[in-house]
Amino acid sequence: MNAHDISAAEWVKSSRSGGNEGQCLEFARNLAAASGMVPVRDSKRPRGAALAVPAPAWAAFVAALQEGTFIP
């Protein structure tokens, strides 16, 4: 996989994070149109690695969570 420049990422914390400093996920959907990827990272490690998830896969994942059909 190619390295993606995420320096312009506008990170958004998951609405389900609860803000309790627990297991939180951040994503940067603003890069999806240009790169076709959605960067995802652990909010507790903002300088750590980010995963680059294909935008269609991210959309399907979010839809499954919203519908309650996601099975881990």
Order of alpha helices (4+ residues) and beta strands (2+ residues): beta-beta-alpha-beta-beta-alpha
